[in-house]
Amino acid sequence: MHRPLHMLPKAHLHLHFTGSMRHSTLIDLARSQGLHLPDALEEDWPPRLRATDERGWFRFQRLYDIARSVLSTPEHVYRLLREAAEDEAAEGSRWLEIQVDPSGFQQRFGGLTATLELMLDAAARAATHAGIGVAVIVAANRTRHPLDANTLARLAVQYVDRGVVGFGLSNDERRGAAREFERAFRIAKRAGLLSLPHGGELLGPRSIEQCVYDLDADRVGHGVRAAESERLMERLADRQVCCEVCPTSNVGLGVAERVADVPVRRLFEAGVPIALGADDPLLFGARLLRQYELLREVYGFRDAEIAEVARQSIRSSAAPESVSKEMLKGVDDWLAAPSAE
């Protein structure tokens, strides 16, 4: 006897733009443009990945770039975000913060500014269509020069009041230390954007410490390897720095051998705020609702604990206060209702 998880209000804070695409949409767009997809993205989907070595990460990134290539017109961008918002609403997400790197599309859509404006317009339309909140995180690529990140940060701050809520840093942690991007994050934080770098996925606690101390992180993308340091977990709990934990992704990339090995319970009991995320459903085969199901099925969370994880995601989001209050009330109502099959 369980309360239905798709009815639980939640905020989804770790979802990448291209990786949010429906698999069926990938196939449809590729075929309509005569583009060939590798077996890993078609017959053998979801792909078998392991990115704990350079070769494995290169394969993951190659598949990601191939998926990005099918998004060739503004209509494709509108479709992707509309469908992503529909999927979020169906799973109980009331607020979505989707991460985009405009530089990956700038040659297609007329430059960085035009690309970001297209994505912001598509996000606003998707939000209205699905009846949820949709905000954008502009993310720099840590495999590129920090000066590129500075450019993206300056672009992001121009849209603080038009849908951009945070500044992120993604891609292979082993290729660029967080502290190298301190200037870009200072630009973003000074303008009121949240600091949202990835860390603690392919590297350990030191990577997270750089995110927290050098980039003044409000949340850390992944952050699961904080569990390797009691001291670091205490710091995250004291500062209430949220870890965006993505169990399916961690297994898909080889960060953990099994879902049960992802230290969700340990982080939660240490007082570290958690926001579950799907990361890239297109490549890992599971969306947000599945992450919440794992709380119950694998980690043994009771409904009261699951509700608290949902609250932590809401409190850690950039949702307006009125939206947060409404979502938090919805969580309380969900927990107060009798459990049902």
C-alpha positions as CSV (number, residue, x, y, z in Angstrom):
1,M,0.0,0.0,0.0
2,H,1.7,3.1,-1.2
3,R,0.9,6.7,-2.1
4,P,1.3,7.3,-5.8
5,L,4.6,8.9,-6.6
6,H,3.5,10.5,-9.7
7,M,1.1,12.6,-7.6
8,L,3.9,13.9,-5.3
9,P,4.8,17.5,-6.2
10,K,8.6,17.8,-6.9
11,A,11.2,20.1,-8.5
12,H,13.5,18.6,-11.1
13,L,16.8,20.4,-10.9
14,H,19.2,18.2,-12.9
15,L,18.1,17.7,-16.5
16,H,20.2,18.5,-19.6
17,F,18.6,19.9,-22.7
18,T,19.6,17.4,-25.3
19,G,19.4,14.5,-22.8
20,S,15.8,15.4,-22.0
21,M,14.7,14.4,-25.5
22,R,12.3,11.5,-25.8
23,H,13.8,8.5,-27.5
24,S,10.9,8.3,-29.9
25,T,11.5,11.9,-30.9
26,L,15.2,11.2,-31.6
27,I,14.2,8.4,-33.9
28,D,11.5,10.5,-35.6
29,L,13.8,13.5,-36.2
30,A,16.7,11.4,-37.4
31,R,14.5,9.5,-40.0
32,S,12.8,12.7,-41.2
33,Q,16.2,14.2,-42.0
34,G,17.7,11.0,-43.4
35,L,20.3,10.9,-40.6
36,H,21.8,7.6,-39.6
37,L,21.9,6.7,-35.9
38,P,24.3,4.1,-34.4
39,D,22.8,0.9,-33.0
40,A,23.4,2.2,-29.4
41,L,20.8,4.9,-30.0
42,E,18.3,2.8,-31.9
43,E,18.0,-1.0,-31.7
44,D,20.3,-1.4,-28.6
45,W,18.9,1.6,-26.7
46,P,19.5,2.5,-24.0
47,P,23.2,2.3,-24.7
48,R,25.6,0.4,-22.5
49,L,27.9,3.0,-21.1
50,R,30.9,3.2,-18.8
51,A,32.6,6.5,-18.6
52,T,35.1,6.0,-15.8
53,D,37.9,6.0,-18.3
54,E,38.8,8.3,-21.1
55,R,37.6,5.9,-23.8
56,G,34.3,5.4,-22.1
57,W,33.6,9.1,-21.7
58,F,34.5,9.7,-25.3
59,R,31.9,7.2,-26.4
60,F,29.3,8.8,-24.1
61,Q,30.1,12.2,-25.5
62,R,30.0,10.9,-29.1
63,L,26.5,9.5,-28.6
64,Y,25.5,12.8,-27.0
65,D,26.8,14.8,-30.0
66,I,25.0,12.5,-32.4
67,A,21.8,13.1,-30.6
68,R,22.3,16.8,-30.6
69,S,22.8,16.8,-34.4
70,V,19.1,16.0,-35.0
71,L,18.1,19.3,-33.5
72,S,18.5,21.4,-36.6
73,T,15.6,23.9,-36.6
74,P,13.9,26.1,-34.1
75,E,10.8,23.9,-34.4
76,H,12.9,21.0,-33.0
77,V,13.8,23.1,-30.0
78,Y,10.2,24.0,-29.3
79,R,9.2,20.4,-29.7
80,L,11.9,19.1,-27.4
81,L,11.0,21.5,-24.6
82,R,7.2,21.1,-25.0
83,E,7.6,17.3,-24.7
84,A,10.0,17.5,-21.8
85,A,7.5,19.7,-19.9
86,E,4.7,17.3,-20.7
87,D,6.7,14.4,-19.3
88,E,7.6,16.4,-16.2
89,A,4.0,17.3,-15.6
90,A,2.9,13.6,-16.0
91,E,5.4,12.6,-13.4
92,G,4.4,15.2,-10.8
93,S,7.1,17.8,-11.4
94,R,5.7,21.2,-10.9
95,W,9.1,23.0,-11.5
96,L,11.8,22.2,-13.9
97,E,15.3,23.8,-14.2
98,I,16.8,22.6,-17.5
99,Q,20.5,23.0,-18.2
100,V,21.6,24.3,-21.7
101,D,24.9,25.2,-23.3
102,P,24.1,27.6,-26.0
103,S,27.5,27.3,-27.6
104,G,26.7,23.8,-28.8
105,F,24.0,25.3,-31.0
106,Q,25.2,28.8,-31.8
107,Q,26.3,28.0,-35.4
108,R,22.9,26.5,-36.1
109,F,20.7,29.3,-34.6
110,G,22.5,32.5,-35.3
111,G,25.0,32.9,-32.4
112,L,25.0,32.6,-28.7
113,T,22.4,35.3,-27.9
114,A,20.0,34.2,-30.6
115,T,20.3,30.6,-29.4
116,L,19.7,31.4,-25.8
117,E,16.7,33.6,-26.7
118,L,15.2,30.8,-28.7
119,M,15.6,28.4,-25.8
120,L,14.1,30.8,-23.3
121,D,11.1,31.4,-25.6
122,A,10.7,27.7,-26.1
123,A,10.9,27.1,-22.3
124,A,8.3,29.8,-21.6
125,R,5.9,28.3,-24.2
126,A,6.5,24.8,-22.8
127,A,5.7,26.0,-19.3
128,T,2.4,27.5,-20.4
129,H,1.5,24.4,-22.4
130,A,2.2,21.9,-19.6
131,G,1.1,24.1,-16.7
132,I,4.4,23.9,-14.8
133,G,7.3,26.2,-14.1
134,V,10.3,25.9,-16.5
135,A,13.5,27.8,-15.9
136,V,16.9,27.7,-17.6
137,I,20.4,27.1,-16.3
138,V,23.2,28.3,-18.6
139,A,26.1,25.9,-18.4
140,A,29.7,26.2,-19.4
141,N,31.8,23.3,-20.6
142,R,34.7,22.5,-18.4
143,T,36.7,21.0,-21.3
144,R,36.8,24.4,-23.0
145,H,38.8,27.5,-22.0
146,P,37.7,29.4,-18.9
147,L,37.4,32.5,-21.0
148,D,34.5,30.8,-22.9
149,A,32.8,30.4,-19.5
150,N,33.2,34.1,-18.8
151,T,31.5,34.9,-22.0
152,L,28.6,32.6,-21.2
153,A,28.3,34.0,-17.7
154,R,28.1,37.5,-19.1
155,L,25.4,36.3,-21.5
156,A,23.5,34.6,-18.7
157,V,23.3,37.6,-16.5
158,Q,21.6,39.6,-19.2
159,Y,18.6,37.3,-18.8
160,V,18.3,37.1,-15.1
161,D,14.7,38.4,-15.3
162,R,13.8,36.5,-18.4
163,G,14.1,32.9,-17.3
164,V,17.7,32.2,-16.5
165,V,18.1,31.2,-12.9
166,G,21.5,29.7,-12.6
167,F,25.0,29.2,-14.0
168,G,26.4,25.7,-14.3
169,L,29.6,23.8,-15.2
170,S,29.4,20.4,-16.8
171,N,31.3,17.7,-18.8
172,D,34.3,15.6,-17.7
173,E,35.6,16.7,-14.2
174,R,39.0,15.2,-15.0
175,R,39.5,17.8,-17.8
176,G,39.1,21.0,-15.9
177,A,39.3,21.9,-12.2
178,A,36.4,23.9,-10.9
179,R,38.6,26.6,-9.5
180,E,39.7,27.5,-13.0
181,F,36.2,28.8,-13.6
182,E,36.0,31.0,-10.5
183,R,35.8,34.3,-12.5
184,A,32.8,33.1,-14.5
185,F,30.9,32.1,-11.4
186,R,31.7,35.3,-9.6
187,I,30.1,37.2,-12.5
188,A,27.1,35.0,-12.3
189,K,26.7,35.1,-8.5
190,R,27.1,38.9,-8.4
191,A,24.1,39.2,-10.7
192,G,22.0,37.0,-8.5
193,L,22.2,33.7,-10.4
194,L,22.6,30.4,-8.5
195,S,26.0,28.7,-8.7
196,L,25.3,25.1,-10.0
197,P,28.5,23.3,-11.0
198,H,28.9,19.6,-11.5
199,G,31.2,17.8,-9.1
200,G,31.8,14.6,-7.2
201,E,30.8,12.3,-10.0
202,L,34.0,11.0,-11.7
203,L,36.2,12.6,-9.1
204,G,36.0,12.5,-5.3
205,P,35.5,14.9,-2.4
206,R,38.2,17.3,-3.5
207,S,36.2,18.1,-6.7
208,I,33.2,18.9,-4.6
209,E,35.2,21.1,-2.2
210,Q,36.4,23.2,-5.1
211,C,32.8,23.7,-6.2
212,V,31.7,24.7,-2.7
213,Y,34.7,26.9,-1.7
214,D,36.0,28.2,-5.0
215,L,32.7,28.6,-6.9
216,D,30.4,29.2,-3.8
217,A,28.1,26.5,-5.0
218,D,24.4,26.6,-4.0
219,R,23.9,23.1,-5.4
220,V,26.4,20.5,-6.7
221,G,25.5,18.5,-9.8
222,H,25.7,14.8,-8.6
223,G,27.9,15.2,-5.5
224,V,27.5,11.6,-4.5
225,R,31.1,11.1,-3.7
226,A,30.8,13.4,-0.8
227,A,29.8,10.2,1.0
228,E,33.5,9.3,1.0
229,S,34.2,12.1,3.5
230,E,32.3,12.6,6.8
231,R,33.8,16.0,7.1
232,L,32.6,17.1,3.7
233,M,29.1,15.8,4.4
234,E,29.0,17.8,7.6
235,R,30.0,20.9,5.7
236,L,27.4,20.4,3.0
237,A,24.7,19.8,5.7
238,D,25.8,22.9,7.6
239,R,25.7,25.1,4.5
240,Q,22.6,23.3,3.2
241,V,24.3,22.8,-0.2
242,C,22.1,20.5,-2.2
243,C,23.4,17.5,-4.1
244,E,21.6,16.7,-7.3
245,V,21.7,12.9,-7.1
246,C,21.0,10.9,-10.3
247,P,21.1,7.2,-9.4
248,T,20.3,5.8,-12.8
249,S,23.0,8.0,-14.4
250,N,25.6,7.0,-11.8
251,V,25.1,3.4,-12.7
252,G,24.9,4.1,-16.4
253,L,28.3,5.8,-16.4
254,G,30.0,3.4,-14.0
255,V,30.2,5.7,-11.0
256,A,28.4,3.0,-9.1
257,E,28.2,-0.7,-10.0
258,R,24.6,-1.1,-8.8
259,V,21.8,1.3,-8.0
260,A,22.1,0.1,-4.4
261,D,25.7,1.4,-4.3
262,V,24.7,5.0,-4.9
263,P,24.9,6.5,-1.3
264,V,21.5,8.2,-1.3
265,R,20.6,6.9,2.2
266,R,23.9,7.9,3.6
267,L,23.7,11.5,2.3
268,F,20.1,11.8,3.4
269,E,20.9,10.7,7.0
270,A,23.9,13.0,7.1
271,G,21.6,15.9,6.6
272,V,22.8,16.8,3.1
273,P,19.9,18.2,1.0
274,I,19.1,16.0,-1.9
275,A,17.3,16.7,-5.2
276,L,16.9,13.7,-7.4
277,G,17.6,14.1,-11.1
278,A,17.4,12.1,-14.3
279,D,20.4,13.8,-15.9
280,D,20.0,12.5,-19.5
281,P,17.0,10.2,-19.8
282,L,17.8,9.9,-23.6
283,L,21.0,8.0,-22.8
284,F,20.1,6.4,-19.5
285,G,16.6,5.3,-20.2
286,A,14.8,6.6,-17.1
287,R,13.2,9.9,-16.2
288,L,12.6,11.5,-12.8
289,L,9.8,9.3,-11.6
290,R,12.0,6.2,-11.7
291,Q,14.5,7.9,-9.4
292,Y,11.7,8.4,-6.8
293,E,10.6,4.8,-7.3
294,L,14.2,3.7,-6.4
295,L,13.9,5.6,-3.1
296,R,11.1,3.2,-2.2
297,E,12.3,0.0,-3.9
298,V,16.0,0.0,-3.3
299,Y,16.9,2.5,-0.6
300,G,14.0,1.6,1.7
301,F,12.6,5.2,2.1
302,R,9.3,5.5,3.8
303,D,6.7,7.9,2.4
304,A,7.5,10.5,5.0
305,E,11.2,10.4,3.9
306,I,10.3,10.5,0.3
307,A,8.2,13.6,1.0
308,E,11.2,15.2,2.7
309,V,13.3,14.5,-0.4
310,A,10.7,16.2,-2.5
311,R,10.6,19.2,-0.1
312,Q,14.4,19.5,-0.3
313,S,14.2,19.7,-4.1
314,I,11.7,22.5,-3.8
315,R,13.6,24.4,-1.2
316,S,16.8,24.1,-3.2
317,S,15.2,25.4,-6.4
318,A,14.9,28.9,-7.8
319,A,11.1,28.7,-7.9
320,P,9.4,31.9,-6.8
321,E,8.3,31.9,-3.2
322,S,4.6,31.7,-4.1
323,V,5.3,28.6,-6.3
324,S,7.4,27.0,-3.6
325,K,4.8,27.5,-1.0
326,E,2.1,25.9,-3.2
327,M,4.4,22.9,-4.0
328,L,5.3,22.4,-0.3
329,K,1.6,22.4,0.6
330,G,1.0,19.9,-2.1
331,V,3.7,17.6,-0.6
332,D,2.0,17.9,2.8
333,D,-1.3,17.1,1.3
334,W,0.2,14.1,-0.5
335,L,1.6,12.8,2.8
336,A,-1.6,13.5,4.7
337,A,-3.7,11.4,2.2
338,P,-4.2,7.7,3.0
339,S,-1.9,5.4,1.2
340,A,-3.4,3.4,-1.7
341,E,-2.3,0.8,-4.2
